[in-house]
Amino acid sequence: MELLSGRGNGVKVTNLKRHPLVVITGPTATGKSRVGVLVAKIIGGEIISADSMLVYRGMDIGTAKPTRDEMCGIPHHLIDIVNPNEDYNVALFQAQARALIKDIIGRNKLPVLVGGTGLYIRAVIDNYDFSSPGNDGSIRNSLLKEAMKHGSESLYQTLSEVDPGAALKLHPRDTRRIIRALEVYRLTGKPISSYHRVETTSQTLYNLLMYGLNMDRDRLYQQIEHRVDQMITAGLVDEVRGLLNKGFSPDLKSMRGLGYKEILEHLTGVSSLEQATEVLKRNTRRFAKRQLTWFRRDQRINWFNVDEYNKHDVISQEISSRIEGVLKGL
């Protein structure tokens, strides 16, 4: 069975029980976007972004969103699809990404899932169930009145006691999601996180070709600090100020994202720009560490140490050669 019709000319897939899916992941600032584009050019692929912040329009600098030039003509999906005040979540991403994978395969291309949001990636490749536990308007209204009387922080404390896992994922002022989590708990007696489950005994949904990028910890931190400095120079402060001027609330989930909450502290007078920049560097280092902890649990990832290669082009060639070798053997 012929799977590859030529390097960069697309993929012919027939009689496969499970579609092939390339995944390129790893911590922030390791060059995933660049490698993803280069790999897609070689193997005839299209990129599906697996980054929870790239979905928002107008949030470009703080998310390190790839520019049109950096995309090099490769189709990119699930970027700039909602406004900062619109709701978006992993369940929506799961449905949209899986539909895109099917569509891309149907056009004789290879889907390349690129990004560092671990839950988004797992939601696509594994049997995560995001079924809803239902709604109860009376409970929700009661909680809303409680929030108006005592503040969202009081509800957050309650949530921390009954569902600490959900509380850790939410900001204390994210009133809407706090109320939803408590509504589910009072309605069902179970934490909302129990509805976001994965059937670990089931086979993964795709023929996975998963690759991770990493580098020496000190060098990674240097890359992160350099990237933050570039963001500040490129106008991150003006980008955040512009979002505020357009009426987007500082309490939005999108505005609490990494790179935005720190600059908001500066714009509201809580910190100087220098202090905000240092906090952003620290928080990004911590974020990268959490990403690594998440990804290292997944034994399906084939890791590449960026320090061992002179250029991302070389890594891309090696990954592409491995992909072609695997597909020819299917």
C-alpha positions in Angstrom: 0.0 0.0 0.0 1.4 3.3 -1.1 1.1 5.9 1.7 3.4 8.7 0.4 3.0 10.1 -3.0 6.3 12.0 -2.7 8.1 14.4 -0.3 5.9 17.4 0.2 3.3 16.2 -2.3 0.7 14.9 0.0 -0.3 11.6 1.5 -2.5 8.9 0.1 -4.2 7.0 2.9 -6.3 3.9 2.2 -7.6 1.0 4.3 -6.2 2.3 7.5 -8.3 1.5 10.6 -6.8 4.6 12.3 -5.7 7.7 10.6 -2.1 8.9 11.0 -1.6 12.0 13.1 1.7 13.8 13.6 2.1 15.6 17.0 4.9 18.1 17.7 4.9 19.3 21.3 7.1 20.3 24.2 7.6 23.3 26.5 7.3 26.9 25.4 10.2 28.6 23.5 11.7 25.4 22.1 10.8 26.1 18.5 7.7 23.9 18.0 6.0 26.3 15.6 9.1 26.5 13.3 9.7 22.8 13.3 6.0 22.2 12.7 6.0 24.4 9.6 9.2 22.8 8.2 7.8 19.3 8.8 4.5 20.1 7.2 6.3 21.5 4.1 8.3 18.2 3.7 5.5 15.7 4.3 2.7 17.6 2.7 0.9 18.5 5.9 -1.4 21.1 7.4 -1.0 22.4 10.9 -3.7 22.3 13.7 -2.7 24.5 16.5 -2.9 22.9 20.0 -2.4 26.1 22.0 -5.3 27.3 24.2 -4.3 31.0 23.7 -3.8 31.1 19.9 -7.6 30.8 19.4 -8.1 34.5 20.5 -8.1 37.3 17.9 -6.1 40.3 18.7 -3.8 38.5 21.1 -0.8 38.1 19.0 2.4 39.3 20.7 1.8 37.8 24.2 0.9 34.4 22.7 3.9 34.3 20.3 1.4 33.7 17.5 3.1 32.8 14.2 3.0 35.6 11.6 1.8 35.0 8.0 5.5 35.0 6.9 6.4 32.4 9.6 3.5 30.2 8.4 5.4 29.9 5.0 2.2 29.2 3.1 1.3 26.2 5.2 -2.4 26.1 6.2 -2.9 26.7 9.9 -6.1 25.8 11.7 -7.7 26.9 15.1 -5.9 30.2 15.2 -7.9 33.5 15.5 -11.2 31.8 15.7 -12.9 33.6 18.7 -12.8 37.0 20.3 -11.2 37.5 23.7 -14.6 37.7 25.4 -16.0 34.6 23.8 -16.1 31.3 25.6 -13.8 28.5 24.3 -12.9 25.3 26.0 -11.2 21.9 25.5 -14.4 20.2 24.6 -14.9 22.6 21.7 -11.3 22.2 20.7 -11.6 18.4 20.7 -14.6 18.4 18.4 -13.1 20.9 16.0 -9.7 19.4 15.9 -11.0 15.9 15.2 -13.2 17.2 12.4 -10.2 19.0 10.9 -8.1 15.8 11.1 -10.7 13.9 9.2 -11.0 16.7 6.6 -7.2 17.0 6.1 -6.8 13.3 5.7 -9.7 13.3 3.2 -7.8 15.8 1.1 -4.7 13.5 1.0 -2.7 15.6 3.4 -1.2 14.8 6.8 -2.6 16.6 9.9 0.2 18.0 12.1 -1.0 18.9 15.6 1.5 21.5 17.0 1.4 23.1 20.4 2.1 23.0 24.1 -1.3 22.7 25.7 -1.1 19.2 27.0 -4.8 18.7 27.8 -5.8 19.9 24.3 -3.5 17.3 22.8 -4.6 14.5 25.1 -8.3 15.4 24.4 -7.8 14.8 20.7 -5.7 11.7 20.7 -7.3 9.9 23.6 -10.8 9.0 24.6 -11.6 12.0 26.8 -15.3 12.4 27.6 -16.6 15.9 28.0 -20.2 15.0 28.4 -22.3 17.5 30.4 -23.7 16.7 33.9 -26.7 18.9 33.2 -28.0 22.3 34.5 -30.1 23.6 37.3 -31.2 27.3 37.0 -32.3 27.6 40.6 -28.9 26.4 41.9 -27.1 28.8 39.5 -29.3 31.8 40.5 -28.7 31.0 44.2 -25.0 30.9 43.7 -25.1 34.1 41.6 -26.9 35.9 44.5 -24.3 34.6 46.9 -21.5 35.9 44.7 -23.1 39.3 44.5 -23.5 39.4 48.3 -20.1 37.9 49.4 -17.9 38.1 46.3 -16.6 35.4 44.0 -13.7 34.8 46.4 -16.1 33.3 49.0 -17.5 30.9 46.4 -14.0 30.1 45.3 -13.1 29.1 48.9 -16.2 26.8 49.0 -15.1 25.2 45.7 -11.6 24.7 47.0 -13.1 22.6 49.8 -15.5 20.4 47.7 -13.5 20.2 44.5 -9.9 21.3 45.0 -8.9 20.0 41.5 -11.3 22.3 39.8 -10.4 25.2 42.0 -6.7 24.9 41.1 -7.6 25.4 37.4 -9.7 28.6 38.0 -8.9 32.1 38.9 -10.6 33.2 42.2 -12.4 36.0 40.2 -13.6 33.7 37.4 -17.2 33.9 38.8 -19.0 32.2 35.9 -16.8 29.0 36.0 -16.7 28.9 39.8 -20.5 29.0 39.8 -20.7 26.3 37.1 -18.4 24.0 39.1 -20.4 24.5 42.3 -23.7 24.0 40.4 -22.4 20.6 39.1 -21.3 19.6 42.6 -24.6 20.6 44.2 -26.6 19.0 41.4 -24.8 15.7 41.2 -22.7 15.3 44.4 -19.7 14.8 42.2 -16.9 17.2 41.2 -17.0 18.7 37.7 -13.6 17.2 36.9 -15.1 13.7 37.1 -17.0 14.5 33.9 -13.8 15.2 32.1 -12.4 11.7 32.1 -10.4 9.5 29.8 -10.8 5.8 29.1 -7.2 4.8 29.6 -7.8 1.2 28.6 -8.9 2.1 25.1 -6.7 2.3 22.2 -5.6 5.8 21.1 -7.8 7.1 18.2 -5.0 7.6 15.7 -1.8 6.1 14.3 0.3 8.5 16.4 3.7 9.9 15.4 4.5 12.0 18.4 7.6 14.1 18.8 8.7 16.4 21.6 11.3 19.2 21.6 13.3 20.0 24.7 16.7 21.5 25.6 19.0 22.1 28.5 17.1 23.7 31.4 19.5 26.7 31.6 19.3 27.3 27.9 15.6 27.0 27.9 15.3 29.6 30.6 17.6 31.9 28.6 15.3 31.4 25.5 12.3 32.2 27.6 13.8 35.4 29.0 14.9 36.5 25.5 11.4 35.8 24.1 9.8 37.9 26.8 12.2 40.8 26.1 11.3 40.5 22.4 7.6 40.7 23.3 8.1 43.8 25.3 10.1 45.4 22.5 7.4 44.3 19.9 4.7 46.2 21.8 3.1 43.8 24.3 2.1 46.7 26.6 0.3 48.5 23.8 -1.4 45.2 22.7 -2.8 44.7 26.2 -3.8 48.4 26.5 -5.5 48.2 23.2 -7.6 45.2 24.4 -8.6 47.2 27.4 -9.6 50.1 25.3 -11.8 47.9 23.2 -13.7 47.0 26.3 -12.4 43.6 27.1 -12.5 43.0 30.9 -9.3 42.2 32.8 -11.3 39.4 34.5 -11.8 37.5 31.2 -10.2 34.1 31.0 -8.2 35.2 28.0 -6.9 38.3 29.8 -5.8 36.2 32.7 -3.5 34.2 30.4 0.3 34.2 30.7 1.7 37.4 29.3 -1.5 39.4 29.8 -2.2 39.2 33.5 1.4 40.4 34.2 1.1 43.4 31.9 -2.3 44.2 33.4 -0.7 44.5 36.8 1.6 47.1 35.3 -1.2 49.0 33.5 -3.3 49.1 36.7 -0.4 50.6 38.6 0.4 47.5 40.7 3.9 47.1 39.3 6.4 48.9 37.2 7.1 47.6 33.7 10.5 46.3 34.8 8.8 44.4 37.7 6.0 43.1 35.4 8.6 41.8 32.9 10.6 40.0 35.6 7.3 38.4 36.9 6.4 37.3 33.4 9.8 35.7 32.9 9.5 33.9 36.2 5.9 32.7 35.5 6.9 31.5 32.0 9.8 29.5 33.4 7.3 27.9 35.9 4.9 27.2 33.1 7.6 25.5 31.0 8.4 23.3 34.0 4.8 22.3 34.4 4.6 21.5 30.7 7.6 19.2 31.0 6.1 17.4 34.0 2.9 16.8 32.0 4.6 15.6 28.8 7.1 13.4 30.5 4.2 11.2 31.7 3.4 10.3 28.1 5.6 7.5 26.9 4.5 7.8 23.3 6.5 11.0 22.8 9.8 10.6 20.9 12.0 13.3 22.3 14.5 15.5 20.5 17.1 17.5 22.4 17.4 20.8 20.5 20.9 21.3 21.9 22.2 18.3 19.9 21.2 19.9 16.6 22.6 23.0 15.0 19.3 24.2 13.5 15.6 23.5 13.7 15.9 22.6 10.0 18.0 19.5 10.9 15.5 18.4 13.5 12.7 18.9 11.0 14.4 16.7 8.4 15.0 14.0 10.9 11.4 14.0 12.1 10.1 14.0 8.5 12.4 11.1 7.6 11.0 9.1 10.6 7.4 9.9 9.7 7.9 8.8 6.1 9.6 5.6 7.3 6.8 4.7 9.6 4.1 5.5 7.1 5.7 3.4 4.4 5.7 0.5 6.8 2.0 0.7 7.5 
